[in-house]
Amino acid sequence: MSKLSKQLTTLAKQGGGSFKTVADRLKIASRIADRMGKLNIQIRDVKHIKTNHIELYIKSRQEEGISKRTLQNEMAGIRNILAVAARTKLASPQHEKLSNHALGLSNASRNGTKVAISEERYLSAFYHAEKQDMGVAMTMQIARYFGLRTEEAIQSAKSLKTWQRALIQGEKSVRIVFGTKGGRPRDTTIIDREKMLYAVNQALNLASQSNGKLIDKPDLKSAIDRYRNVVRNAGLTGKYAPHSLRYAWAVDAMDYHKNNGMSDDEAKAMVSMDLGHGDGRGRYVERVYNKLDIND
């Protein structure tokens, strides 16, 4: 690891925040160090980073087709790293050349580009993944029927027995503990007990043969990388990226809550809580998650 990479990694760790925030910032730090080399920017110390270096980095990411929202998040991470390094001028969100507006990153919609994946497309991707890596397929299945984020689904092996018990005993929800955003546990409504129990039983059987894991890798990062590579090859890209599994669950959950007597506003708030967003973001969830693909 180069001196610059070591410095950026250390600063990223010192920036504070939740486990996921720090983990995302570490990825950004690693990417910056790697990209500097590819861009032939020969610097070895954070104190030598200049305005044009960051501009070139962002431009290179834009040329890859990375969305404005993602690059806004990357710039937030970069500013945090620079602030910890006492590069306060470069870290300012109002910087003359490095503000989101100056970099062409403003006016990004929070609506996102993902859609709720159809059952047909999901099953096609599932069977494709199953041929490559059964653990990835089981993780996909858990993500789809529990409405989980990628990291939550990968770490679900730690909760499978608890979920199995809740499902068998007729509980109304399961508790999501591991991999949650901000480390905040939440209760997710059981909307299809049969499918959820089937997924849990299959996952438990696999985990018992794979060192207690769904994806048998030495650490979380390598497990996430393996998952993303396999599902990408299975067709979960673009608007059908892995998050589309969570979108599909949200559509099912909205219907479930309405069919069980909730008003439209109550159902939105409940789905928002099921997803871990809090009851105040019901309209956001309806706008972002409940988008069906008209081509499916």
C-alpha positions in Angstrom: 0.0 0.0 0.0 1.4 3.4 -1.0 2.0 6.2 1.6 -0.9 8.2 0.1 -3.3 5.2 0.4 -2.3 4.6 4.0 -2.8 8.2 4.9 -6.2 8.4 3.2 -7.3 5.2 4.9 -6.3 6.4 8.3 -8.1 9.7 7.8 -11.2 7.9 6.6 -11.3 5.9 9.8 -10.8 9.0 11.9 -13.7 10.9 10.3 -16.4 9.3 12.6 -19.9 8.1 11.7 -21.7 4.8 11.7 -20.0 1.5 10.7 -21.5 1.8 7.2 -20.5 5.4 6.8 -16.9 4.7 7.7 -16.9 1.6 5.5 -18.1 3.6 2.5 -15.6 6.3 3.2 -12.8 3.7 3.3 -13.9 2.5 -0.2 -13.7 6.1 -1.4 -10.2 6.6 0.1 -9.0 3.4 -1.6 -10.5 4.4 -4.9 -9.0 7.9 -4.8 -5.5 6.5 -4.1 -5.8 4.0 -6.9 -7.3 6.6 -9.4 -4.5 9.1 -8.7 -2.0 6.6 -9.9 -4.0 5.8 -13.0 -4.4 9.5 -13.8 -0.6 9.8 -13.5 -0.9 12.2 -10.5 2.4 11.7 -8.7 1.8 12.7 -5.1 2.6 10.8 -1.9 1.1 12.9 0.8 -2.4 14.3 1.4 -0.9 17.7 2.0 0.0 17.7 -1.7 -3.5 17.2 -3.0 -4.6 20.2 -5.1 -7.9 21.4 -6.4 -7.3 20.1 -10.0 -6.5 16.6 -8.6 -10.0 16.4 -7.1 -11.5 17.9 -10.3 -9.8 15.2 -12.4 -10.9 12.5 -10.1 -14.6 13.5 -10.3 -14.3 14.0 -14.0 -13.0 10.5 -14.4 -15.9 9.1 -12.3 -18.4 11.1 -14.4 -16.9 9.5 -17.6 -17.7 6.1 -16.1 -21.4 7.1 -16.0 -21.5 7.3 -12.1 -24.7 9.0 -11.0 -24.8 12.5 -9.5 -26.2 11.2 -6.2 -23.3 8.7 -5.9 -20.8 11.4 -6.7 -22.4 13.8 -4.2 -21.9 11.1 -1.6 -18.3 10.6 -2.7 -17.6 14.3 -2.4 -19.0 14.3 1.1 -16.6 11.5 1.9 -13.7 13.4 0.3 -14.5 16.6 2.2 -14.6 14.6 5.5 -11.2 13.2 4.8 -9.8 16.6 3.9 -11.3 18.2 6.9 -9.7 15.6 9.2 -6.4 16.2 7.4 -6.8 20.0 8.2 -7.2 20.9 4.5 -10.1 23.1 5.5 -10.2 25.2 2.4 -10.4 22.3 0.1 -12.9 20.6 2.4 -15.4 23.5 2.2 -18.7 22.7 0.4 -18.7 26.3 -0.9 -15.2 26.0 -2.5 -15.0 28.0 -5.7 -14.2 25.0 -7.9 -15.1 22.0 -5.7 -18.6 22.8 -4.7 -21.2 20.4 -6.0 -22.5 23.1 -8.3 -19.0 23.8 -9.7 -18.4 20.1 -10.3 -21.7 19.7 -12.1 -23.2 17.6 -9.3 -26.1 19.8 -8.2 -29.8 19.3 -8.9 -29.5 15.5 -8.5 -32.8 13.8 -7.8 -33.2 11.6 -4.8 -35.8 9.5 -6.6 -33.1 7.1 -7.9 -33.3 5.0 -11.1 -34.1 1.6 -9.7 -37.5 -0.1 -10.2 -39.2 -3.0 -8.5 -38.0 -6.1 -10.2 -40.7 -8.4 -11.7 -41.0 -11.9 -10.3 -40.1 -13.3 -13.7 -36.9 -11.3 -14.0 -36.0 -12.0 -10.4 -36.4 -15.8 -10.9 -34.3 -15.7 -14.0 -31.5 -13.9 -12.2 -31.9 -16.3 -9.2 -31.5 -19.4 -11.3 -28.5 -17.9 -13.1 -26.9 -17.0 -9.8 -27.7 -20.5 -8.4 -25.6 -22.1 -11.1 -22.6 -19.9 -10.2 -22.8 -19.7 -6.4 -25.6 -21.2 -4.3 -24.7 -18.9 -1.4 -25.3 -15.8 -3.5 -28.6 -17.2 -4.7 -29.7 -17.9 -1.2 -28.7 -14.3 -0.2 -30.7 -12.9 -3.1 -33.7 -14.9 -2.0 -33.4 -13.6 1.6 -33.0 -10.0 0.2 -36.1 -10.4 -2.0 -38.5 -11.9 0.6 -37.3 -9.8 3.6 -36.8 -6.4 1.9 -33.1 -6.3 2.9 -30.2 -4.2 1.8 -27.2 -6.1 0.4 -25.1 -6.0 3.6 -28.1 -7.0 5.7 -28.8 -10.0 3.5 -25.2 -11.1 3.5 -25.1 -11.0 7.3 -28.5 -12.5 7.8 -26.9 -15.9 8.5 -26.4 -14.7 12.1 -30.2 -14.2 12.5 -31.7 -17.1 10.6 -32.5 -19.3 13.6 -34.2 -16.4 15.3 -36.2 -15.6 12.2 -37.1 -19.2 11.8 -38.5 -19.3 15.3 -40.5 -16.1 14.8 -42.0 -17.4 11.6 -42.9 -20.7 13.1 -44.4 -19.2 16.2 -46.7 -16.9 14.3 -45.0 -13.6 15.2 -46.0 -10.5 13.1 -42.4 -9.3 12.4 -38.8 -10.3 12.4 -36.0 -8.2 13.9 -33.2 -7.1 11.5 -30.0 -6.5 13.5 -26.9 -7.1 11.4 -25.7 -4.8 8.6 -28.4 -2.2 9.2 -27.8 1.4 8.2 -26.4 3.3 11.2 -26.4 0.1 13.2 -30.1 0.7 14.0 -32.1 -2.6 14.5 -35.6 -2.6 13.1 -38.7 -4.8 13.0 -39.8 -5.9 9.5 -43.4 -7.1 8.9 -43.8 -10.7 7.9 -45.8 -10.3 4.7 -45.5 -13.8 3.2 -44.7 -16.2 5.9 -44.5 -19.2 3.6 -41.9 -17.8 1.2 -39.9 -16.3 4.1 -39.8 -19.5 6.0 -38.9 -21.4 2.8 -36.0 -19.0 2.2 -34.8 -19.2 5.8 -34.9 -23.0 5.9 -32.9 -23.2 2.6 -30.4 -20.6 3.9 -30.0 -22.4 7.2 -29.2 -25.7 5.4 -26.6 -24.0 3.3 -25.0 -22.1 6.2 -24.6 -25.3 8.2 -22.3 -26.5 5.4 -20.5 -23.2 4.8 -18.9 -22.2 8.2 -22.2 -20.6 9.3 -22.2 -18.2 6.4 -24.2 -17.8 3.3 -21.3 -16.6 1.2 -18.2 -18.4 2.5 -15.6 -15.6 2.3 -13.0 -14.6 5.0 -14.5 -11.1 5.6 -17.6 -9.0 4.8 -15.9 -7.0 2.1 -14.9 -10.0 0.0 -18.4 -11.5 0.6 -20.0 -8.3 -0.7 -17.7 -8.2 -3.7 -18.5 -11.8 -4.5 -22.3 -11.2 -4.2 -22.1 -8.1 -6.5 -20.0 -9.8 -9.1 -22.3 -12.8 -9.3 -25.6 -10.9 -9.3 -24.2 -8.5 -11.9 -23.5 -11.5 -14.2 -27.0 -12.7 -13.5 -28.5 -9.5 -14.9 -29.0 -7.3 -11.8 -27.5 -4.2 -13.2 -28.8 -0.6 -14.0 -32.4 -0.2 -12.9 -32.4 -3.9 -11.9 -29.4 -3.5 -9.6 -29.6 -5.5 -6.3 -31.7 -2.8 -4.7 -34.5 -3.6 -7.1 -35.2 -6.7 -5.0 -35.9 -4.4 -2.0 -38.1 -2.2 -4.2 -40.1 -5.3 -5.2 -40.6 -6.2 -1.5 -41.8 -2.6 -0.8 -44.5 -2.9 -3.4 -45.6 -6.2 -1.9 -45.5 -4.7 1.6 -47.6 -1.7 0.6 -50.3 -4.1 -0.8 -50.1 -6.2 2.3 -50.7 -3.4 4.7 -53.6 -1.9 2.7 -55.2 -5.3 2.4 -55.0 -5.6 6.1 -57.1 -2.5 6.7 -54.5 0.3 6.8 -55.2 3.6 5.1 -52.9 4.7 2.3 -50.9 7.1 4.6 -50.7 4.4 7.3 -49.4 1.8 4.8 -46.7 4.3 3.5 -45.5 5.0 7.0 -45.5 1.3 7.9 -43.5 0.3 4.8 -41.1 3.1 5.6 -40.5 1.7 9.1 -40.2 -1.8 7.7 -37.4 -0.6 5.4 -35.7 1.2 8.2 -36.4 4.8 7.1 -38.7 5.8 10.0 -42.4 6.7 9.9 -41.8 10.2 8.6 -40.6 9.1 5.2 -43.7 7.4 3.9 -44.1 9.7 0.8 -40.4 9.3 0.0 -40.8 5.5 0.1 -43.9 5.7 -2.1 -42.2 7.9 -4.6 -38.9 6.0 -4.7 -39.6 2.4 -4.0 -43.1 1.9 -5.5 -42.0 2.2 -9.1 -43.0 -0.7 -11.3 -41.2 -1.4 -14.6 -43.7 -0.8 -17.4 -41.6 -3.1 -19.6 -42.1 -6.1 -17.4 
